Amino acid sequence: MRLGSGTFATCCVAIEVLGIAVFLRGFFPAPVRSSARAVHGAEPPAPEPSAGASSNWTTLPSPLFSKVVIVLIDALRDDFVFGSKGVKFMPYTTYLVEKGASHSFVAEAKPPTVTMPRIKALMTGSLPGFVDVVRNLNSPALLEDSVIRQAKTAGKRIIFYGDETWVKLFPKHFVEYDGTTSFFVSDYTEVDNNVTRHLDKVLKRGDWDMLILHYLGLDHIGHISGPNSPLIGHKLSEMDSVLMKIHTSLQSKERETPLPNLLVLCGDHGMSETGSHGASSMEEVNTPLILISSAFERKPGDIRHPKHVQQTDVAATLAIALGLPIPKDSVGSLLFPVVEGRPMREQLRFLHLNTVQLSKLLQENVPSYEKEPCASQLKVVRARPSYSARDGGPRLEPGCQQLRGGGTPDLVLPCEHLVSSSEPRNLQKLLSGR
């Protein structure tokens, strides 16, 4: 039986519409969002599982650092820091990476690799969509929960200098700011001088908790002449000098504060071999992430190779570092090296906060999600001070295993309450004692 021309045309149109719908569903996926929107008043922190009377987990942990400085260099590729260019043009940064008190990572930025979505990923821990490429031209105020929002709610004083995209995303969040436009691509000098000119003054002051600097010059050079331009080396040397100035200033101020300071060097996205960005090539998605603090002191011979992480992990890590709630929509994990020098009980608390936040997000976005019973029965208790006459050591309660490391030998866990495979890998590693 032959189909009429009208029927055939209708079938073709229906198939085309279905194909477009499938494409759009994949290209613009439904975002992972928490139903608990960021509103006035902070949500109480997750309590300790099966907490005893002596628990001190009813409030958020205290901040780990006194001040946090974020230096974001636009279009900073990982090989600009960890490769031959870094060795040649960024000697101070290379020293900090190889021998200094720091932790280095290669942070993967998901496409689209343009500035506004990447700022959102860094501060919210969520995965922006391709629709943000359009919004990148005129960024609206960010309504999602973020580290910036939580810091302002907690009374943190934030100062910002650099790309005005931040000012548009976070209006009325900064106590002081000076935004620079990113659309004069031919300018790669004054656009950064307008940021650096504030440093001498602001670093001498103590009336801020968080300083954010966004440098655009490197990105502009890439657009003009590509990643192999001689101008790239000069700009990297300039950024190395900026980092050294900030680091030495923070170190000199630590004598006046009870807590160490934290300096973060990162990029929002990379740069392709043609100097552009926006796609998903390795050069565009791999960015350096370096956390520098006297709290990360290393022993001689301690070689720390950059580990691969997700850019979305920055939000959870900054929140823990500042003693803030993790943004509700964050899909990132705490960068464990930041807290591995803390007491064991604190490490467990940090991982517990991250686990509960991710569990809530999963439960709200996956209808078939069911929490394994053992995940909610994690207990941290103290061993009874009884001793065995045979070995003279403390005897743990039956069914419990001792947590190793962290200088807290009296923490134990019921062995029957195993952590499910869906929980963060670091928690399983910590509980197994490896």
C-alpha positions as CSV (number, residue, x, y, z in Angstrom):
1,M,0.0,0.0,0.0
2,R,1.5,3.3,-1.0
3,L,1.4,6.3,1.3
4,G,0.0,9.6,0.1
5,S,2.4,12.5,-0.2
6,G,0.6,14.3,2.6
7,T,1.0,11.3,5.0
8,F,4.7,10.9,4.1
9,A,5.3,14.6,4.7
10,T,3.6,14.4,8.1
11,C,5.7,11.5,9.1
12,C,8.9,13.3,8.1
13,V,7.9,16.4,10.1
14,A,7.1,14.3,13.1
15,I,10.4,12.5,13.0
16,E,12.3,15.8,12.6
17,V,10.4,17.3,15.5
18,L,11.2,14.2,17.6
19,G,14.9,14.4,16.7
20,I,15.1,18.1,17.6
21,A,13.4,17.3,20.9
22,V,15.8,14.6,21.7
23,F,18.8,16.8,20.8
24,L,17.5,19.7,22.9
25,R,16.9,17.4,25.8
26,G,20.5,16.2,25.7
27,F,22.0,19.7,24.9
28,F,20.0,21.5,27.6
29,P,19.6,18.8,30.3
30,A,17.4,19.4,33.4
31,P,19.7,21.0,36.0
32,V,20.4,19.3,39.3
33,R,18.8,21.6,41.8
34,S,17.9,21.4,45.5
35,S,14.2,22.1,46.3
36,A,15.3,24.0,49.4
37,R,16.1,27.3,47.8
38,A,18.4,29.8,49.4
39,V,16.2,32.0,51.5
40,H,16.6,34.2,54.5
41,G,18.1,32.4,57.5
42,A,20.6,29.6,57.3
43,E,19.5,26.0,57.4
44,P,20.8,24.2,60.5
45,P,23.8,22.0,59.9
46,A,23.4,18.2,59.7
47,P,23.6,16.7,63.2
48,E,26.0,14.0,64.1
49,P,24.5,10.5,63.3
50,S,23.3,8.8,66.5
51,A,25.0,11.5,68.5
52,G,25.7,11.0,72.1
53,A,25.2,13.5,74.9
54,S,28.8,14.7,74.6
55,S,28.5,15.5,70.9
56,N,29.7,19.0,69.7
57,W,28.4,18.5,66.2
58,T,25.3,20.6,66.6
59,T,26.9,23.6,65.0
60,L,29.0,24.2,61.9
61,P,32.7,23.6,62.3
62,S,34.8,26.7,62.9
63,P,36.7,28.2,59.9
64,L,40.0,26.6,59.0
65,F,41.5,29.9,57.7
66,S,41.5,33.5,58.8
67,K,41.6,35.1,55.3
68,V,41.1,33.6,51.8
69,V,42.4,35.2,48.6
70,I,41.3,33.8,45.3
71,V,43.5,34.7,42.2
72,L,41.6,33.7,39.1
73,I,43.6,34.1,35.9
74,D,41.3,33.9,32.9
75,A,42.2,31.2,30.3
76,L,45.0,29.8,32.5
77,R,45.8,26.3,31.1
78,D,47.3,23.6,33.3
79,D,50.5,23.4,31.3
80,F,51.0,27.1,31.7
81,V,51.8,26.4,35.4
82,F,52.8,22.7,35.5
83,G,54.6,22.6,32.2
84,S,57.7,24.1,30.7
85,K,56.2,27.6,30.5
86,G,55.6,27.5,34.3
87,V,59.1,26.5,35.0
88,K,60.5,29.3,32.8
89,F,58.0,32.1,33.5
90,M,56.5,31.3,36.9
91,P,59.5,30.3,39.1
92,Y,57.9,31.4,42.4
93,T,54.7,29.5,41.7
94,T,56.7,26.4,40.5
95,Y,58.7,26.5,43.8
96,L,55.4,26.6,45.8
97,V,54.1,23.6,43.7
98,E,57.2,21.5,44.0
99,K,58.5,22.4,47.5
100,G,56.2,24.8,49.2
101,A,53.3,24.4,51.6
102,S,50.7,23.8,48.9
103,H,48.4,21.3,47.3
104,S,48.2,21.2,43.5
105,F,45.4,19.9,41.3
106,V,44.3,19.8,37.7
107,A,40.7,20.9,37.8
108,E,38.5,19.9,34.9
109,A,36.0,22.5,33.7
110,K,33.0,21.1,32.0
111,P,31.8,22.7,28.7
112,P,30.8,25.4,27.9
113,T,34.2,26.7,28.7
114,V,33.3,30.4,28.8
115,T,33.7,32.7,31.8
116,M,30.3,33.1,33.3
117,P,29.3,29.4,33.6
118,R,32.7,28.6,35.0
119,I,32.4,31.3,37.7
120,K,29.0,29.7,38.6
121,A,30.6,26.3,38.8
122,L,33.4,27.5,41.0
123,M,31.1,29.3,43.5
124,T,28.0,27.1,43.4
125,G,29.5,23.7,42.8
126,S,26.8,23.1,40.2
127,L,27.0,22.3,36.4
128,P,25.8,25.2,34.3
129,G,24.2,24.5,30.9
130,F,24.9,25.7,27.4
131,V,22.2,28.3,27.7
132,D,24.7,30.2,29.9
133,V,26.7,30.9,26.8
134,V,24.1,33.4,25.8
135,R,23.8,34.8,29.3
136,N,27.6,35.2,29.3
137,L,27.1,38.3,27.1
138,N,25.0,40.0,29.8
139,S,25.1,38.0,33.0
140,P,22.0,38.3,35.2
141,A,22.2,38.2,39.0
142,L,22.8,34.6,40.3
143,L,19.9,33.4,42.3
144,E,21.4,29.9,43.2
145,D,23.0,29.2,46.5
146,S,26.8,29.9,46.4
147,V,29.8,30.4,48.6
148,I,29.5,34.1,48.0
149,R,25.9,34.2,49.2
150,Q,26.8,32.0,52.3
151,A,29.8,34.2,53.1
152,K,27.8,37.4,53.0
153,T,25.0,35.8,55.1
154,A,27.6,34.9,57.7
155,G,28.9,38.4,57.8
156,K,32.1,37.8,55.9
157,R,33.5,41.0,54.2
158,I,34.3,40.3,50.6
159,I,36.3,42.5,48.3
160,F,36.5,42.0,44.5
161,Y,38.6,43.5,41.7
162,G,38.6,42.3,38.1
163,D,36.1,41.0,35.5
164,E,32.8,42.8,36.0
165,T,30.9,39.5,35.4
166,W,31.3,38.9,39.1
167,V,29.7,42.2,40.0
168,K,26.7,41.3,37.7
169,L,26.4,37.8,39.2
170,F,26.7,38.9,42.8
171,P,25.3,42.4,43.1
172,K,25.4,43.9,46.6
173,H,27.6,41.1,47.9
174,F,30.9,42.9,47.9
175,V,31.8,45.6,50.5
176,E,34.2,47.0,47.9
177,Y,34.7,46.3,44.2
178,D,36.2,47.6,41.0
179,G,35.0,45.8,37.8
180,T,36.7,45.8,34.5
181,T,35.0,45.0,31.1
182,S,36.1,41.9,29.3
183,F,35.1,43.0,25.8
184,F,38.1,45.2,24.9
185,V,40.1,42.2,23.8
186,S,42.9,44.3,22.4
187,D,43.8,45.5,25.9
188,Y,45.9,43.1,27.9
189,T,47.8,45.6,30.0
190,E,45.5,48.2,31.6
191,V,42.8,45.6,32.2
192,D,45.2,43.8,34.7
193,N,46.8,47.0,36.0
194,N,43.4,48.1,37.1
195,V,43.4,45.0,39.4
196,T,46.9,45.1,40.6
197,R,46.9,48.8,41.5
198,H,44.6,48.0,44.5
199,L,46.9,45.3,46.0
200,D,49.4,47.4,48.0
201,K,46.6,49.2,49.8
202,V,44.2,46.3,50.4
203,L,46.8,43.8,51.6
204,K,47.8,46.3,54.3
205,R,44.3,46.4,55.6
206,G,42.6,43.9,57.9
207,D,39.0,44.8,57.3
208,W,38.2,41.9,54.9
209,D,37.8,38.2,55.1
210,M,37.8,37.2,51.4
211,L,39.6,38.9,48.5
212,I,38.8,37.8,44.9
213,L,41.0,39.0,41.9
214,H,40.0,38.1,38.3
215,Y,42.8,38.9,35.7
216,L,41.7,39.0,32.1
217,G,45.0,39.9,30.3
218,L,46.1,36.3,29.5
219,D,42.7,35.5,27.9
220,H,43.0,38.6,25.7
221,I,46.5,37.7,24.6
222,G,45.2,34.2,23.6
223,H,42.4,35.7,21.5
224,I,44.8,38.1,19.8
225,S,47.8,35.9,19.1
226,G,47.3,32.4,20.5
227,P,49.0,30.4,23.3
228,N,52.4,30.3,21.7
229,S,52.8,34.1,21.5
230,P,55.8,35.7,23.3
231,L,53.3,37.8,25.1
232,I,52.1,34.8,27.0
233,G,55.5,34.4,28.8
234,H,55.5,38.1,29.8
235,K,52.0,37.9,31.2
236,L,52.8,34.7,33.1
237,S,55.8,36.4,34.7
238,E,53.6,39.3,35.7
239,M,51.1,36.9,37.3
240,D,53.9,35.2,39.1
241,S,55.0,38.5,40.6
242,V,51.4,39.2,41.7
243,L,51.2,35.8,43.4
244,M,54.5,36.3,45.2
245,K,53.4,39.7,46.5
246,I,50.1,38.3,47.9
247,H,51.7,35.2,49.4
248,T,54.5,37.1,51.2
249,S,52.0,39.6,52.5
250,L,49.7,36.8,53.8
251,Q,52.6,35.1,55.5
252,S,53.7,38.3,57.2
253,K,50.2,38.8,58.6
254,E,49.8,35.3,60.1
255,R,51.6,36.4,63.2
256,E,48.7,38.6,64.0
257,T,45.9,36.0,63.4
258,P,45.1,32.8,65.3
259,L,44.5,30.9,62.1
260,P,46.5,30.5,58.9
261,N,45.5,32.2,55.6
262,L,44.7,30.5,52.3
263,L,45.7,31.6,48.8
264,V,44.0,30.0,45.9
265,L,45.3,30.2,42.3
266,C,43.0,28.9,39.6
267,G,41.7,29.4,36.1
268,D,38.1,29.5,34.9
269,H,38.9,27.7,31.7
270,G,41.8,26.9,29.4
271,M,42.8,28.0,25.9
272,S,42.8,26.0,22.7
273,E,45.7,25.9,20.3
274,T,44.1,28.7,18.3
275,G,43.7,30.9,21.4
276,S,40.0,30.5,21.7
277,H,37.8,28.6,24.2
278,G,34.2,27.4,24.7
279,A,34.5,23.8,23.5
280,S,35.8,20.6,25.2
281,S,39.4,20.0,24.1
282,M,41.9,19.1,26.7
283,E,43.6,22.5,26.5
284,E,40.2,24.2,27.1
285,V,39.0,22.1,30.0
286,N,42.1,21.4,32.1
287,T,42.9,24.3,34.5
288,P,45.4,24.5,37.4
289,L,44.2,24.7,40.9
290,I,46.7,25.5,43.6
291,L,45.9,25.9,47.3
292,I,48.7,27.6,49.3
293,S,48.8,27.9,53.1
294,S,51.2,27.4,55.9
295,A,48.7,24.7,57.2
296,F,49.9,22.5,54.3
297,E,53.4,22.3,55.5
298,R,55.3,19.4,53.8
299,K,58.3,17.4,55.0
300,P,61.5,17.2,53.0
301,G,61.2,14.7,50.1
302,D,57.4,15.0,50.2
303,I,56.5,15.0,46.5
304,R,53.0,16.0,45.6
305,H,52.0,15.5,42.0
306,P,48.9,17.4,40.8
307,K,45.8,15.3,41.2
308,H,42.9,15.4,38.8
309,V,39.7,16.8,40.3
310,Q,36.5,18.5,39.2
311,Q,36.1,22.3,39.1
312,T,32.9,21.9,41.0
313,D,34.9,20.6,44.0
314,V,36.1,24.1,44.7
315,A,32.8,25.3,46.2
316,A,32.5,22.6,48.8
317,T,36.2,23.0,49.7
318,L,35.9,26.8,50.1
319,A,32.8,26.4,52.2
320,I,34.5,24.1,54.6
321,A,37.6,26.3,54.7
322,L,35.5,29.4,55.7
323,G,33.2,27.5,58.1
324,L,30.2,27.9,55.9
325,P,27.4,25.6,54.7
326,I,28.1,23.9,51.5
327,P,25.9,25.4,48.7
328,K,22.8,23.3,48.3
329,D,23.1,22.7,44.6
330,S,26.8,21.6,44.8
331,V,27.7,18.3,43.2
332,G,31.3,18.6,44.2
333,S,33.3,16.8,46.8
334,L,35.6,18.2,49.5
335,L,39.2,18.2,48.4
336,F,40.4,15.9,51.2
337,P,44.1,17.0,51.3
338,V,42.9,20.4,52.6
339,V,41.7,18.7,55.9
340,E,43.9,15.6,56.2
341,G,46.1,17.3,58.7
342,R,43.2,18.0,61.1
343,P,42.2,15.7,64.0
344,M,40.3,12.6,62.9
345,R,37.0,13.7,64.5
346,E,37.1,16.9,62.5
347,Q,37.9,15.0,59.2
348,L,34.8,12.8,59.8
349,R,32.7,15.8,60.5
350,F,33.7,17.6,57.3
351,L,33.1,14.4,55.2
352,H,29.8,13.9,57.0
353,L,28.6,17.4,56.1
354,N,29.6,16.9,52.4
355,T,27.9,13.4,52.4
356,V,24.6,14.7,53.9
357,Q,24.5,17.6,51.4
358,L,25.1,15.3,48.4
359,S,22.6,12.8,49.7
360,K,19.9,15.4,50.0
361,L,20.5,16.6,46.5
362,L,20.4,13.1,45.1
363,Q,17.2,12.3,47.0
364,E,15.5,15.4,45.7
365,N,16.5,14.8,42.0
366,V,16.2,11.0,41.7
367,P,12.7,9.8,42.6
368,S,13.8,6.2,42.9
369,Y,16.6,7.1,45.3
370,E,16.7,5.0,48.5
371,K,19.2,5.6,51.2
372,E,20.9,2.4,52.5
373,P,20.1,1.9,56.2
374,C,23.8,1.6,57.1
375,A,24.6,5.1,55.8
376,S,22.5,6.7,58.5
377,Q,23.9,4.5,61.3
378,L,27.4,5.7,61.3
379,K,28.6,6.2,64.9
380,V,31.6,7.9,66.3
381,V,32.0,7.0,70.0
382,R,34.8,6.8,72.5
383,A,36.4,3.5,73.7
384,R,35.9,2.7,77.3
385,P,39.1,3.2,79.3
386,S,39.4,-0.5,80.1
387,Y,42.7,-2.3,79.6
388,S,43.7,-5.9,78.8
389,A,46.1,-7.5,81.3
390,R,47.6,-9.4,78.4
391,D,48.9,-6.5,76.3
392,G,48.4,-3.6,78.6
393,G,46.5,-1.7,75.9
394,P,43.0,-0.3,75.7
395,R,40.3,-2.8,75.0
396,L,37.6,-1.7,72.5
397,E,34.0,-2.5,72.9
398,P,32.9,-5.7,71.1
399,G,32.0,-5.2,67.4
400,C,34.0,-2.0,67.1
401,Q,37.2,-1.1,65.2
402,Q,39.6,1.6,66.0
403,L,40.2,4.5,63.6
404,R,43.8,5.0,62.8
405,G,45.6,8.3,62.2
406,G,44.8,11.8,63.1
407,G,46.1,11.7,66.6
408,T,42.7,10.6,68.1
409,P,43.1,6.9,69.0
410,D,40.0,6.7,71.1
411,L,37.6,7.0,68.1
412,V,35.8,3.8,67.2
413,L,33.1,2.6,64.8
414,P,30.7,-0.3,65.0
415,C,31.9,-2.7,62.3
416,E,28.5,-3.8,61.3
417,H,27.6,-0.2,60.2
418,L,29.5,-0.3,56.9
419,V,29.5,2.8,54.7
420,S,27.8,2.3,51.3
421,S,29.6,2.5,48.0
422,S,27.5,5.6,47.2
423,E,29.3,7.7,49.9
424,P,32.4,9.7,49.1
425,R,35.5,7.6,48.4
426,N,37.5,9.5,51.0
427,L,35.1,8.5,53.7
428,Q,35.5,4.8,52.9
429,K,39.3,5.3,52.7
430,L,39.4,7.0,56.1
431,L,37.2,4.3,57.8
432,S,39.3,1.5,56.4
433,G,42.5,3.0,57.8
434,R,44.3,2.9,54.5
